[in-house]
C-alpha cells in the first residue's frame, strides 16, 4: 500500500511541478517522493525474494 500511495503522490507532485512552475516550488518535493518510491520498491523486491538482507 505504501508503494501505491507514494507513487501516486510523486506522480501528482511532478505533474503539478510542471504545470505550476512559477507559482510553487515543488521540485524538491517531487525528488523526495520519487526517492521514497524507489526505496519502497527495492524493499518490496528484497522482501519478496526472501533470505537475509545483511549477512555477517
Secondary structure, 3 states (H helix, E strand, C coil): CHHHHHHHHHHHHHHHHHHCCCCCCCHHHHHHHHHHHHHHHHHHHHHHHCCCCCCC
